[in-house]
């Protein structure tokens, strides 16, 4: 049973560190705003949180409302009254802050500095900490990607830490790739080798939905030890990529199971007052993409690059990350990543014969492209009447609809291919398919493969719009008359955009207006640069129809 002594821990060995303002800085580019910085620090100290990580030290001048500080004095404006109950810290990257800027500690702002260093640079990182301590600050070390350390490495790390004798050394699951046995291996060695009065910490990432569980396991491992421990967490799990252990969850666990006394009402107030805005306007936390990062011990910047620049689906993302060497996955070489992306997409096939056959099949016929917009349901009678009167060759674009019969299904996305195959199996089987080589290179029955690079044109974030790419294919086949239905334009709600509300989304960022603008620009570019005299007629209303 928890003993209700406000402001006092019953378990002195456990410390909770809230890193919302530091790890969350990745999400908001450090711009929390002055009220949120002040408020979160105040709420955390009022909630009896032991260590409050207030942000980063950087070489650049401080901007008001940012948690990137140039010197400790920049932080003073955000502190109401420092609490003796809490320790105030900031973090530095071992090689990204010039210690010439760091003045001696005066006690008015930060008490300690956390030094994070990569696996290959722990000796250099430890040396930086020594210089910081000489200026009067406590030092906490963060061993990034601790999973990479062998037992011999861990022993060497512990012995070097013992010589310096900092406040703590933290295990860091940088890529969210740890399982319990990994944490067992690391903590067992460090607990044995570290001096008993050096605290051991744990900073997790939630790529595999294990962050909270591993934090609990970390506490349980050290329960029988006399060593002090530090658990990192952030409000609502806010942090880069998949985020972190959540402060509210781990605080409640520590209260109930470890005789700690964090004020949950104050923590809830912090969420209500300061976190709801960030939750509504920014994204973080578990996703399939960040699970892939955890699978392969991959730096989250690689995932962000593929998502933001190519909107890569999970299947392709896994193949691309898997194609990187283990060493390359832990870095973020965007040129290499772009090369691997193109290799994955531009799987070359010999498509000259199938192009010639497809051109012969179409001949002089008009082609009707049935895109998946909602109007193909709303105006189905009009579309069917058009088909009856004009007898066009009907091509479904990236989706099937049971209302229609198609001559071909044109598919550019593997998720849409699998969806059509599994949900509309009979219709899929009786329809011939035109697939791009990013989906597969070996055709099955009634499939033809066209090289991906024949129909895509880079220069836009959403370059893989299926209607635009299908139009480029029709242009190569010298089709002169095109009719389009269902090329409506995206609404702000996903299920208002498609005739099939369950169709897999191809725009996970939800920026519908930007997407519409880019598609309009690509369509105009196509109309300007088409190599043939192509007449395009819209059967249904479209925001892209500008005559």
N, C-alpha and C positions, 0 to 999 in steps of 0.2 A: 504494500500500500504506500502511495506517495505521501511524504510528509510535507505539509504546506507551510514551509518557511520561505516567505517571499524574498527573492533576491539572493538566496543562498543555495548552493548545490549541496545535496547530500552525498554525491559522488564526485569528489574533487579531482579524480583522475581523468574524467571525460570533459573535453572541451568541444563545443560546437562553433564552427567557423562559417559565417554567412558570406558568400562571395558574389551576391547578386550584382553589386555595383562594379565588380571586376570582370567576372565571366560574362555577365549580361551586357557588358560594353561591346562585345562582338556583335550583338543583335542590333543595337541602336547606334552603332558607331560612336559609343561613349556618351552620346547626348541624351542623358536622362532628364535633364532640366534641373534647375536649382531646387524647386520645391520637392521633387522626388528624391534627389540626393540627400537633402537635409532630412526629409521625412523618413526615408528608409534607415538612415543611420540612427536617428532618434528612436524609431520603433524597435530596432534591433537591440539598442542598449537598454531600452525600457523592458524588453522581453527577456533580459538577462542573458542574451547571446554572448558567449565568452570572447570571441574574436570577430571583429567586423572588418572585412576587407573592403576598403573604400574606393579602390580603383588601381590605376597604374601610374608609375613614374615614367615619363617620356621626355625626350630631348626637346620637343617643341614647347612653345609657350602655352600656358593654360588658357582655354576658352571657357568662359563662365557657363555653367550648366553641363560641363563635361566631367567625366571621371578619369580623364587623362590629365595628370598634374605634372608641372615642370619641376617644382620643388615642394617640399612638405608644407610650406607656408600657404600654398594655394588651397590647401584643404581646410584651413582654419575657418573660412567663411561658411562652411557647411556644417560646422559643429555647434550645437546649442551649448551644451555643457558636457565636457568629457566625463564619462562615468568611470569611477575606480574599478567597477565591476568588469568592464570590457577592455580588451586590448585592440588598438586601432592600427591596422596594417595596410600597406600597399604592396604591389608586386612589381618586380622588374624582370625583363628578359636579361639573362646574364650578359649578353653582348649588345644590347640595344639601348642602354642608358649610360651616359657619361657621368661617372661618379664625381667629376670635377664640379658638377652642378649641385651636388648633395652637401648641404651644410651640416655642421654638428647638430645632434638632436637637442632641441630646446624644450621638449615635453608639451608643446602647445598644440601639436597636431598628431602625427603618427608616432607610435611607440616602436614599431618593428617593420621590417621589410622582408618580404618573401622573395627569394631568388629562385627562378625556374631555369633549369638547364637541360639540354637534350642528352640522350644516352652517351653519345660520343664525347661530350664535353663536361663531364661531371667534375673533373679535376679543375678546369678553368672556372666553372661555376662556383665551386667551393672557395676558390681564391678570391672571387669577387665578394663573397660573403664576409671574408676576413676584413677586407677594406671597409665594408659597411659597418661592421661592429666597432671598428676603431673610431668611428664617428659617433658612437654612443647608442646605436640602434640595436635592438634584439634582431636576431637573424633566424629565419625559417627557410629551410631548403625544400624545393620541389623537384623530385627526380622524374622528369617527363619520360613517358614511355617506359616505365619500370618493368613492364613485361619483357622488354628486350634484354634485360640483365640476366646473365647466367648466374649460377650460385657463386662461382668464383668472383664475378663482377660485384655481386651484392656484398660479399665479404670485404672486398677491397673498398667499396663505397662506404660501408659501415666503419671500417678502420680509419679512413680519411676523415669521416664525419666526427669520429671520437676525438681526433686530434684537435679539431676546431671547437668542438663542444657547443653547437648552436642550441637554440630552444627546441628545434624539432627537425625531423626529416619526414617528408610525406611521400607515400607511394602514389603514383599518378597513373590512372588507366586512360592514357591520352586518347586512344582510339576506341574506347569502349569495347575492348576485345576480351577482357578477362572473364574467366569462370572461377568458381570457388577454389578449385585445385590450384589455379594460378596464384590466387591471393594467398592461399595456404603456403605455397612454396616460398613466396617472397617474404611474407610476414614472419614465417618461422625462422628464416635465416637472419633477418634484420633484428628481430626481437632477441635472438641469441647473441648476435655480434655487437649490437649497439650498447653503449654505456646505459645503465638502467635509468638514469635521470634525464636522458634525451627522449623527448616525446616522439611518438610515431603517429603519422597522420595518413589519411586516405582521401584522395580526390578522385571521384569516379565520373564516368560519362555514360549516358543511358542508351547507347546505340542498340543494345540487345535487351532492353527493358530489365536489366539486372542491377541498376545503380542502387536502388534502395535496399535490395536483398544483399548485395555485396557489402554495403555499409553496415548493415546489421551483423553480417558474418564477421566483419573486421572487429566490431566491438566485442562479439562473443569470443573471438580468438584471444583477445587480450584481457578477458575477464579474469583469468587466473594469474595474470602477470601483474606486477606492481607498477608497470610502465604507464605513464600518462599517454593519452591518445587524443587526437584531433580529427574530427569528421567534418569535411567540407560539404556545404549544401548551399542552395540558393532558393529564394522565394519562387514558388511555382516551377522549380527546376530550371529557371532562366539561364541559358548559356549557349555557347556556340554549338551548332549542329543539333545533336540529340539532347543537349542539356545535361543537367546534373541531378544528383539526389536532391529532393525537395526539402527545403528547410522545415516546412510545416510537418511533413511526414516523419522525418528523423527526429525532430524535436519532440513530437508526441510519443514516439517509440522510446526515446531516452527518458522522458518523464515516467512512462508507465513501467518500463522494465529495468531502468538503471538508476532510479532515485534522483533524477535531475529535476530541475524546477524552472523550466522555460515557460513564460507566460503565453499560453496559446491564444488568449483573447487579443493580446497586443499583436501577435503574429498575424492573426486573422484580420485585424484592423489594417495592418500594413498591406496585406493583399487587397483588401477592399479599397483602400485609399490610393494606393500607388501602382498596383500591378495590373488592375483591370484594363487600364488604358493600353499598356504594352501588350497584353494578351489579345486585345481587339485589333491592334494595328501592326503587330509583328508576329512572326512564326518561329517557333523552336520546338524541340521535343522529338519523341520517337517518330521515325518515318522509315519506310522500306529502304530508301536511299541511304540513310545513316546506319541502318542495320547492315547494309553491304559494306560500309566503312568498317564496322565492327568485325564482320566476317574475315576481312583481309588485312586488319591492322592498318587501315588506310587513313591518311590525313583528310580531315573533313573538307579542306579547300578543294580537293579533287572532286568531291561529290558536288560541292557548290558550283564549281566551274561547269561540270557536265549538265547540271540542272538549269543553271541560268543562261548558258550559252547555247545549249542544244536541246533542252527539255528532254533529256535522255530517259527512256523508260527503264524500269527496274531490270528487265531481262538484258538489255544492251549494256546498261551500266555495269552489271555484274561481269559480263564478258570483257568489257574494256578494263575494269579494275583488275580482273584476274590476269589479263595479258601483261600487266606491269610486273616488273621484278619486285620481290619483297622490299628491297631497298628503295625503289622508286615510289612505292605506295606510301611510304612514310614521309615523303617530301611532296612538293607540289610544283612540278615542272610543267607549266601550261603548254609549252611547245610540244613536249613529248606526249602530253595528254591529247592534244589536238591531233597529233599524228596517229595515235592509237584509235581515237574516235573515227577518223577518216578511214583507217584500215578496216575497222569493224563495219562501217557503213558501205564503203566502196568495194565490196567483194565483187571482183570482176567475173562476169560470165560472158560467153559468146552469144550475143543476142541479135546478131545481124539477120539470121534466118527467121527468127520469130517476129522481128519488126517487119520484115518483108511480107510474111504471111498475114500479119495483122493489118497491114496496109491494104493488102489484096481483099481481105474479108470486108473491110469498111468500104473500100471503093469510093463511089460518089455519094454514099448515103449520108444523111444528116446524123449527127451523134447527139443524143440526149444524156447529159450528166445529171444523175440523181444524187445530190448531196444529202447529208442526213439532217438538214434543218427541219424545224417543226412544220413548215409550210407544206411539206410533202404529205403530211397527214391532213392538215387543214384544207388544202386545195387538191385533194386526191382526185376528185371528179374532173376537175379542169385538166390535170396532168394526164389522166387516163384518156380523156377525149383527145388531147393533143397527140398522144401515142397512137390512138386509133386512126386519126386523120393523116398523120405524117409518116408513120411507120419508120421512126428513127431506130438506129442501133442504140440500145439502152445500156449505159454503164453506171453501175452503182459506185459511188465514190467513198471508199473507206467504211462502208456500212451497207447492210442489207435491210430491207423493209418487207415484211410478208405481204403487203398490199400489192407489190409489183413483181413482175417477172423481168429478169435482167438477161442481157446477152453476155455481159462480163461484169465482174466485180474488180475494181481497181483498188489495191491496198498498198499503203505505204508504211503502215505501223503494225508491228507484230502483235500488240495487245488487241487491236481491232481485228486482225486476222483470226486469232484464237477465239475471240468473242463470237464472231460470225460463224465460225466452224462449230462451236459448242452450243450456241443458243438457237441458231437457225440451221440445224444440221442438214435437213432434207433440201432446203433451198440452196444452201451452200454447195452441196454435192452436185446439184443439177446445173449450177452456174459455173461458167468458165471464169478463171481467175487470172488477172494481170498483177503480178507481184513485183516489187522492187527487190533488188539483190541484198538490201539490208535485212530483209526478212528471212530469206533462204537463197541458196544457190542451186539447189537440185529440185526441179519441179516434180510434183506428183501428178496424177491424172488430171487432165483439164486445167493445168496451170502453165503459164508462161512467165519467164523471169526476164525483167528488163533491168539493165544496170542503173543503180541508184543515181550515179553522177550524170546520167542522160537527162534527167528531169529536174534536178535540184539546182538552185542558183543561190549561192550564199550572199550575205550582205544584210540579212534581216535576222532578228532573234528567232522569229517563227517561220523560218524559211521552208519548213516541211509541211506547209498547208497542202492538204491532199487535192483540193480543187485546182489550185494553181499548178501543182505538179502534173496533174492529169491534163490540164490545158497545154502544158509544155509538151507532153507526150503526143497529144493530138496535133500540135503544130509540127512535130517531127514527122508525123504520118501524113502531113499535108491535108488534113481535114479542113474543109472550107466552110462548113455550116455546123455550128454548135448551138444547142439549146441547153439551158441550165435551169434546174429547179432545186429548191432546198438550200441554196447558197445564201442564207438569210442574213447572216451576221449574228454575233453572239450577244445574248442578253446578259444581265448582271447575275442572274440565277442560272446555274448550270441546267437544271431540268426544264427551263423555259427555252433553251436553245435547240434541243434535239427532239426529233420525233420519237426516238427511243430514249427515255429518260435514264435508262440504265447503261447506256453506251459508255465505255471507259473514257474518262476525261483525258484530253491531250493538252490541257492547259492548267496544270496544277497550281500555278501562282495566282490565278483568279483575276488577273489584270485584263478584264474583258475589253475595256475601251482601247487600251494600248494594242491589244491583239487585233481589234477591228481596224485600227488605223494602219497597222502593218500589212494586213491582208489587202486593204484598199490600195496601199502603195504598191504592193507586189502585183496586184491585178492591173493597175495602170501601167506599171513597168512592162508587164507581159503584152498589153495591147500596143504599146509603143514599139516594142522590139520584135514582135512576131514576124517570122520569116515568110509567112504566107498571108494572102488576103483572106482573113477569117472573119466571118460574120457570126457574132455572138448575140443570142436572143435569150432574154430572161423570161421564163414561163411564170415564175412566182416572184413576189416582191423581194427585193434584196437591197441592203444598204450600200452594196458595192455597184449597183447599177446607176451609173452617172451619165448614161447615154453616150 
